[in-house]
């Protein structure tokens, strides 16, 4: 078997929370994995969709779009679909409620709070990604990437937009 010693984990908040638990565990069986995880990048997330329910259930059946016709999916207040022929279709998120994964209905973490870095389009201008440095590991990664010209800084970030979505997710999913 091959041992991996330098692993980066990229995922939505629930996956990031799992990586954080592995890193924090004192379980002997998890320790090698904890040491191997060098960087955790969490994505901004309001919710995720069940692939079969979304693609086969909604898009194929209701909107008559086959998976091979889809070039890109983008969720920003609605589901924007760019097809291979460069035509577009927008689907209201309310129409996709039944395809949201069950765990998303109780999650209150929008910005991957337990990651080293959080990333997403919210708060940044088109063509840029917002990065939130959460700890020294994330800071070191960003500084190294910038020093080596693998990452460039762009215009300012609208932190209020991020905070607004984070608060909305908490309000929507917090236990009452």
N, C-alpha and C positions, 0 to 999 in steps of 0.2 A: 504494500500500500504506500501511497505517496502522502507525505505530510506537508500540509500547507501551513506556512508560518506568518504570512502577510495577507490577511483577508480584509477586504472592505465590504461592508454590508450597506446596501442601498435599499430603502423600502419606505412604505407608508408607516404612520405612527405605531400601529399594532406590531409590525415586524421589528421596528426599532425598540419597542418596549421589551420584546423577547430577547433581542441581542443584549440589551442593558441588563436583563436578569441573568443571562449567561455570564456576562462580564463580572457581575457583582457576586455570583455564587461562590461558596466555598466548597462545593461538591467536587470531590476528586475526579469524578468522571467528566465534569465540565471544564475543569481547569485548563486542559490543553487547548480547548476551543476558545476560552476566554483570552488566553495569551495570544492566540493567533489572530483575533479580531483587532486590527490596528486602527480602523476608522469606521465610524457609523455615520452615514448620511441619511437623514430623514427627509421625506418629501412632505410638502404641504398637502393636506387631504381633508376634504369635507366628507367624502364617502367613496367607496368603491362598488363596482357592479359585478354581479355574477356573470361570467363570460357567456355561458350557454343561454341564460335568461336574456341578456342584452342582445347578443349577436344573433342567436338562433330564434329566440322568442320574439323580441321586439323588432330588430332591424330587418330580419328576413321575412317574418310573417306579416308584420303590420306595415313596414315601409318598403318592402320588396327590394331590399339591398342584400346581395350575397356577400359573404366575407371577403371573397377575392376582389370585389369591387371597391373595397375601402382602402384608401391610401393613408388617411390619418383621422384620428378621433381626438377632439379637444374639448374639455369641459371647462367652461367659463360662464357660469350662469345659465347655460344651456349646453346640450351636446351638439357640437359642430362636427359634421361629417364631411370630410373632403374625399371625394371619390377619385378613382384612377383616371377618369376622364376630365378631372379638374372641376367638376360640378360640385356644388355645395348643398347641404341640407342641414337645417337646424331642428333639433328635437327638444321641446321643453322638458326640463328635469322632472316636472310633475308627472309626465308621461312615463317616467322610468322608475317611479317609486317601488314598484313590485320587483325590480331587478337589483335593488340595493342589498348588499350582504347583511345578514342579521346582526353581526357584531358591530357594524357601523352605527346602528341605532342607539348604542349605549356608549360609544366612544366620545370622549370630550377633548381629545388631543388633536388640534388642527395642525400644529407646526412641529411635531416630533420633538417634544421637549427633552427627551432623554438621549438625543443624538449628539454627536460631536459637532456636526453641521446640519442645519436645516436648509432646504432649498425648495424654491417654487417660483412661479411666475407672478404671484400676487405681490404687489408693491413695486414691481420693476417695470421699466419701459419695454416695449416690444423689442425682441431680439436679445434681451438680457434676462438673467436669472437672479433672483434675490437669494443671497446667502446669509444665514444667521449663524454667527460663530457662538457656540454654546460652552466651550471649555478650552483648556490649553491644547488638547489634541487637535481640535478643529482649527484653532489659531495657528498652530505650527504647520498644519497642512496648507492652509491658505497662504501663509507667508512664504512657504517653500514654493508653492505653485506660482505665486506672483514673482518671486525672485528668479525663477526659472522660465518666466514668460509663458507659462501654461495657462495662466489666468490673468485677465485684465479687469481693472476696476472700471465701472461705468458711472452713469449719473446717479444721483441720490435715490434713496428708497422711500416709498410712502409707507412708513411703519403703521400709520393709522389704519390703512387698508388691511394689513395683516392682523392687527389687534381686533378690528371689527369682525373679521371672519372667525377668529379664535373665540371671541365672546359669543358670537351667534351659535357656534357649534356647542359650546358649553351650555348655553341656554336651551338649545333644542334637545340635547341628549342627557343632561344631568338628571339624576334621580330626583323625583319630586317628593 
